């Protein structure tokens, strides 16, 4: 089953290609936008700006610490830098610079962590960003955005550019289907979107797992289970009100993320639920493991990140709910 097929979603193009379109659009609209590249512009698709505005595009090379440091300097000079590379390279090689120069200084710098999750596929575990949300979560001033479809990626780049302060944006290599109507994306920082209504449980996802959650909800509906599906596109600030409403209204929650379960979206939602309105929960995400190199769809199946895994978790949490 193709992602989004069960939910009737229209296929979309690669999220990195959408980022390329989006960064070119904001650079065209705002002359203060500059792009810094870690010699991966053809992979992140940030090189759309190099082709259009070569004087506002800086290839720093394979030197992530310098990449972040120079970007921080540009932010301090009043520009709006987009610092772009793979999330694994930025966070493993330049975490100190991100923490000191951007986060603690609270500079107006934007960071693209491309190739997040495991769906970059054959590039293998060295390039898979499976711990990025946990690591950026340790930087309290940095906004965290994880778009779920092409329209929300376009909106997220615009919102991140306009926001004054440090932002982390997660992108990926894989294509994601259209969840939202093109040109009509309700993307507001810190406000989650209900993309399907339901009363029996809530599925909260981010990134690719929102479409998987919609597929799971369609399967569950055939069993008479009505699942609410929430797109948690902003992980900081997280929409506490929507999480609490989901707990109160549906009495059970399943979280789904293309990330390690430790320190990811689900663990933060669990903290909020436990503090405000405890309900049964289940968590779909990566166990404590690195993943091998393979086709993206095969990896999602092997590491239990599919709609069917969400369905299984939903069935289990419904049983817990009834047993309370």
C-alpha positions, 0 to 999 in steps of 0.5 A, spaced: 500 500 500 502 506 497 503 512 503 496 515 503 493 511 498 488 508 503 486 515 505 485 517 498 491 522 498 494 525 492 501 523 491 506 529 492 513 530 490 519 529 494 520 534 500 527 536 499 524 538 492 519 542 495 524 545 500 528 548 494 521 551 491 520 554 498 527 557 499 527 560 492 520 563 494 522 567 500 529 569 497 525 572 492 521 576 496 526 578 502 533 580 500 535 579 507 535 572 506 541 568 504 543 561 504 549 557 507 551 550 504 555 545 507 556 542 500 550 538 499 546 544 495 544 539 490 541 534 495 538 539 500 535 543 494 538 549 497 541 550 490 535 553 487 538 560 490 545 559 488 542 559 481 537 565 482 541 569 486 549 567 486 551 573 491 546 570 496 549 563 496 555 561 500 558 554 499 562 553 506 564 546 504 564 540 508 565 544 515 559 544 519 562 548 525 564 553 520 557 553 516 554 554 523 559 560 525 558 564 519 551 563 519 551 566 526 555 572 524 550 573 518 544 573 523 548 578 528 549 583 522 542 583 520 541 578 515 536 572 515 541 566 514 538 559 512 544 554 514 543 548 510 545 541 511 543 534 513 541 533 520 546 528 522 552 532 519 549 538 523 548 535 529 553 531 530 559 535 527 556 542 529 552 541 535 556 546 540 556 551 535 548 551 534 548 551 542 553 557 543 552 561 537 545 560 535 541 557 541 544 561 547 545 567 543 538 567 541 540 569 534 535 570 528 538 564 524 534 558 520 537 551 520 535 546 515 536 539 517 535 535 511 534 527 510 531 526 517 528 520 519 530 513 515 526 514 509 533 517 505 533 509 504 540 507 501 544 512 503 545 508 510 545 509 517 551 514 517 546 519 514 540 518 517 537 523 522 534 519 527 536 523 533 535 530 531 528 531 534 531 529 541 538 533 540 534 540 538 529 538 543 535 540 548 536 547 545 530 551 549 530 557 544 530 553 538 523 553 534 522 546 531 518 545 525 516 538 522 512 539 515 507 533 513 506 534 506 508 539 500 503 545 502 505 545 509 513 545 507 512 551 503 508 554 509 513 552 514 519 555 510 515 562 509 513 562 517 520 560 519 523 566 515 518 571 518 519 568 525 524 572 529 529 567 532 532 561 531 528 555 527 530 548 526 526 545 520 526 538 518 526 536 511 526 529 508 528 526 501 522 522 500 515 524 497 509 525 501 502 525 499 498 532 499 494 532 506 492 539 505 489 543 499 494 546 495 494 554 496 490 553 503 494 550 508 492 552 515 499 552 518 500 556 524 506 556 529 504 552 535 497 550 533 496 543 531 491 541 525 486 536 526 486 533 519 481 527 521 475 527 526 474 522 531 471 520 538 474 513 539 482 515 540 487 520 537 493 519 533 498 524 533 503 524 528 508 529 525 512 529 518 511 522 514 507 519 519 501 524 519 499 521 512 500 514 515 496 516 521 490 518 516 491 511 512 491 507 519 484 511 521 481 509 514 483 502 516 480 503 523 474 506 520 472 499 517 472 496 524 467 501 526 473 505 530 473 512 529 480 515 530 481 523 530 488 524 527 492 530 529 498 533 525 503 536 530 507 540 525 510 544 531 514 540 536 516 547 540 512 550 542 507 544 542 500 545 542 498 543 549 491 545 549 490 540 543 493 535 546 489 535 552 483 536 548 485 530 545 485 526 551 479 529 554 475 528 548 477 521 545 480 518 552 486 514 548 492 517 544 497 513 539 503 517 537 507 516 531 514 519 529 519 517 524 524 518 530 527 514 536 522 513 541 527 516 546 526 524 546 522 524 540 515 527 539 511 522 543 515 522 549 514 530 550 506 528 549 506 523 554 509 528 559 504 533 557 498 528 558 501 525 564 501 532 567 494 534 565 489 529 563 492 521 564 489 517 558 492 510 555 497 511 550 501 507 545 507 509 541 509 508 534 517 510 532 524 507 532 526 502 538 533 503 540 537 501 534 540 504 528 537 502 521 540 499 515 541 501 508 535 499 504 529 502 500 525 507 504 518 502 504 522 496 506 525 500 512 518 503 514 516 496 514 522 492 518 522 498 523 515 498 524 513 505 522 507 503 517 499 505 517 499 497 520 503 498 526 499 504 528 493 500 527 496 495 531 497 500 537 490 503 536 487 497 537 491 495 543 490 502 546 482 501 545 483 495 549 486 499 555 481 504 554 475 499 555 479 496 561 480 502 565 
